[in-house]
Amino acid sequence: MGKDRKRGGAEQTLSGKINGARAVIAMSGGIDSSVAAFLMKEQGHDCTGITMRLSGCSSQGDIDDARKVSEFLGMTYYVCDFQKDFENEVIDRFIKSYIDGATPNPCIFCNRFIKLKKLLLHAVESNYDYIATGHYAKIEYDDISKRYLLKKAADEKKDQSYVLYLLTQEQLKHIKFPLGNLTKTEAREIAEKNGFINPEKKESQDICFVPDGDYAGFIERHTGKIFPDGDFIDTEGNILGRHKGIIRYTKGQRKGLGLALKEPMYVFDKSAGTNTVTLCRNDELFAKELTAHDINLIPFDKIDGRIKIKAKVRYNQSEQPAVAEQTDKDTLHIEFETPQRAITKGQAVVLYDGDTVIGGGTIS
């Protein structure tokens, strides 16, 4: 399971219970994954800690912290090298999407293809029953529909269900989110009480492989390409000035345009084909409808007719009343009650019924 291996006593849990199911705990070295491991051990599971070595996202300090927590909990610990997979499934997808004129969410790629797919396959092949992570979300089994449901966490400020909407029934069956019923404050208290490493460790707010936030610079360094200047235009096609490469702009952006205009203007669209960035007034950024592709539904296989739901088009947005309709096998049409600002190609739209995640797709 990897060259970097450290074995601790894995025969008993902290409370001395007989071991339950065998579980792999995804260990990042932070508070959340450490507390998730603690809770899984307390529930009587036979746990193994694993840190995924990912390009630009896993420091040696994080690995050392994860190892120390695993040793404290008496867990076997491994480091698995997923750097090549991360490059192919996350970084390359992120770059391609940006170059194509979209604004992707790489955390969704990472959860979908690495943390909750690659790691789960790795665990199953090694005869484990579950993987557990420090995500703030809940998984419940519905006896009526005979399906697993993804639900929002108890701590709505920390809820991460938005980036987990692509989970399948088979994945939900084998995943545990021990923090789903805790607040962040409660998780921190558990970490401090048990003397875990770095209880005050700061959480990363940026894309892990672009820590300085300079996405354009990262893409140019990674691809070896220079993205040329082009025209800023308005929605009628009038030239307003020159941009510095389309990868430097995203929908709704106002700062950093470098233009002296009569009124505030915002990025409305960008075209890789014509190498243009279209600007508009703020009121032109609002729209009531969107189409999404690459969809996943959780409580059922298909949406029949038009259903009332709530939806959000970015991670930090509050849910908005809307009507959803599935127009074909892999397409959703969403119509909001009120216009939404800067609905952005490449981001995810996620649908909710109360605290239950209906599913979602990529805005196209």
N, C-alpha and C positions, 0 to 999 in steps of 0.2 A: 504493500500500500504506500510505498514511498521510501526513499533512502533515509530521510530524517526521522528516526524512530526512537521513542522514549517510552519504556514500559513502567507502569506503576501498578499498585495492587488493585485489581479490578474485580475481586471476588465478592465484596460486600458494599452496600451503600452506606452513606453516612449514618443513617438511622439503624443500620444493622439488619435491614430487611433482606429476605431472599431475593435474588435478582429476578426482575421481570423480563420484559422484552429487551432485545439487543438494539441499541440505538447509537447512531453516529451523531455527535454534536459538532456543528460547524462553529469553530472557535476563531474569533477575529482578534482576541486579546483585549476586547473592550468589555464594558460593564454588561451589556445586554446578553451577549453570548455566554459570558461567565455565569450570570444568574440563570440563564436557560439550562446550562449544564448542571448547576446546583439543584434546580427544581426537578430535573429528570432523574438525578440520583436519589433525591428524597422520595420520589414516587416509586422507587424500587427497580429502576431499569439498570441493565448492564451497559454502561456507557463507554464510548471511546471518543476522545477529542480529536478532531481533524482541522488543521488550518489549510486552506487552499492558497497556494502560492500563485498570485495573479499579477500580471505585468503592471507595475506601477502602483499596485494597491496593497501589497503585503510587505511591510518593512520587517527587518530582522527584530526590531523592538516589539512589534506586534506578535511575532512568532514566539519570542521569549516570554512575553506576558501570558500568552495562551498556554504555553508549556507549563509555566509555574502554577497557573490555576488548575490545569489538568492534574498535575502532581499533587496539589493540595486536596483535590477531590478524589484522589486514588484512581484516576482514569489512565488507561493506555492512551498515548498521544502520538499522532503522526502528522507529518507535513506532506501534502500531495501537490505535485507540480502540475497545475492546470494553466500554465502561462500560454502555451500554444493554443489551447482551446479558447482562452480569454482573448487572445489576439484575433483569432478567426471569428468568433461568435459575438464579441462585444466591440472591440476597437475597430475592426474592419467594417462592421455594420454601421457603427456610429459615423465613421468617416464617409462611407458611401452615401448615407442618408443626408449628411450635411452638404456634400458635393452636389447631390441631386436637388438641392433647394429646400429640403425639409429641416426640421429641428427635432432630432430624436431624443428619447429619454434612455440613456445607456443603462440606468439601474434596472429598467424593465428587461432589457436584453440579458443583463447579468443574472437576474433572478430566473428568467425563463430558460436560458441555455446552460448556465454554469451552476449557480448555487442550488437550484431546485430541480435540475435535470441531470447534469453531469455527476454531481455529488450523489444524487439518489441512485443512479445507475451503478455507480461505484460501490455504494453501500449494499445494494441488492446482490451484486455479484460477489460480495464478501460475506453474504449470509446474515445481514442485519435486517431487522424488522422495520426500523424507522430512521429518518433523519430528523434532527431538531435544530432550530435556529433561533436567533434572538429577535426575530421579526415581531412587531406588535400587530397581531391579527388573531382571529379565532377560526378554528375548524370544528364544525359540528356535523353529526350524522343525522339525517332526517328519516325517521322510520316510515313515514308515509310515502315519500317519493323514492326511498331506498337510494338516496344520493348524498354525497358529502357536500356541505355548504361552506363557503368562505364568508366570514362575518367580520365586521369592524371590531377593533380592539376596544377594551373598556376605556382606555385613555385616548380620546378622540384627537388630542393634539399630537399624539405620537402614532396614530393609526397608519399602517402601511399597506392596507388592503388594495389601495390604488395600484401599486406596483406588483401585485400578486394576482391580478385578474386572469392571467393566462394559465393558471394551474388547472390540470386535468383531473378527472375523477380518480384515475390510478395514482397520480401524484398526491392528491389530497388524502388518499387512503394511507399513505406511508410517511406523512409529514406531521410533525408536532410543533406548535408554537406555544411554548410554556408561558410566555409573557402576556398572552392575550387578555388575561383578566387582571393584570397589574397596571398601575400607573408608573410612569418613569420615576417618580419620587420613591415609590415602593421598591422598585428594582434597585435604585441607588442605595436605599437603606439596607437591603439584603447584602449588597456588595460590601458596604462599609462594615456591617455587623460581622461578616465572615472574613474580613481582612484581605479581600481580593486585591490583586495588583491594580494600581492606578484607579482608585474609585473616582478620582476627579478628572480622569482622562477626558479631554475634549472630543466631542463628536465631529466627524468630518461633514461639512456642509456642501462641499463641492464635488464634482466628478473626481473620483479617486485618482484616475490616471492623468488628470489635468489639474493638479493642485493649485496652479496659479490662475486658473480660470481663463487662460488665453487659448481658447479652442482653435482659433485660426492658426496661431503659431504652432500648436501641437500638430494640426493636420498637415501643414506645410513641411514640418520637420519629419513627420512620419512617412509622408508620401514622396518627399523630395520634389514636390511640385510648387510652382508659384502661381497663384490665382490672380489673373490680370485685372487691372482697373476696367471699369465700364461705366455706363450711364445710369445716373439716378433719373427716373422719369416719374411723372404724376400719373394718375389713373386715366388720363386722356392721351398719354403718350408724349407729353411735352418734356423735353430734356431740362433737368433742374441742376445738373452738375455731374461730378465724377465720383464714383465709389471706389473703394480700395480692394475689391474682390468680394464676391457674393458670400463667401463663407464667414465674413466678418459681421453679418447682419442676421437678425431674426425678427419675425413678425411682432409688431408692437413696439419695437425699439425706437427711442427718440435720441438718446445720448450717443455721441460719437459719430454723428453723420458728417460733421465738418462742413456744414452748409450754412450760409446766411440767408434765411428765407423770411418772407413777410409774416408768416404765421407758423406755429408749431406743426411739424410734419412727422409722421411715423412710418416705419417700414410696414408696407401692406403685403408685398409679395416679392419673390426673387425668382429669376428664371435662369437656369444653367444654360439653356439653349441660346438665349439672346444676350446672356451676361448682363442683364439689367436688374436693378433693384427699384421696385415701384413704391413710391411714397404716397401717403394720403393724410387727410385730416383725421383727428381723433374719432369723430362721429362715424367715419367710414370704416372703422375697424370692427364695428359691431355687426353680428349676423345671428339669425335665429336657427339656422339649419346647418347640418354637416353630414357627410358620408364617411363611413369608416370601413376598412377592410381588415383582413387577417384577424377575424373575430374569434372569441371564445366565450361560450356560455356555460354556466356552472349548475344552476338548479334544474335545467332542462336542456334538451338538445337543440331546440328551435323555438323562436318566438313566433307565435301564431297571431296574426292581426296586429293591431296597434295597441301598445300597452303603456300605461302611465308609470313613469319611473322618476328617479332623480339622477342627474348625471353631472360629472365634472370633467373638464377638458384639460386640467393640469393638476399636479400633485397638491399644491397648496390652496386650490380653489375650494370654496364651499359648494356643496351639491345644489343643483338647480332643477326645478320642476321641468319635465320634458315628456315627450311622447316618443317611444322607440318602435321602429318597424324593421323587420328583417326582410330585405328586398330580394335577396337570393342567398345561396348557401354560405357565402363568405362576405356579405355586405350588410351593414346596418345604416338606416337613415334615422337621424335624431332631429326632432324639432323642439326647440326650447320655448317656454312660455314667454320669456323676455329675451331680447338680444344679448348675446355674450360677446365680450371683448376679446379680440385677437385669437380666434380659434385657429390653431396652428398645425399645418401639415407636419406629420411625423410624430406629434404627441399622441397620447392615448386618451380616448374617451372611455370612462368607466361608469357603468350603470348600477344603481342601487335601488333596493326595495327595503326601506327602513335601514337596518344595519346589515342586511344581506347583500352580497355582491352578486348581481345578475350576470355580469361579464363585461365585455368591452371589445375595443378594436383600435387599430391605428388610424388616425384621422388622415383622410386622403383628399 
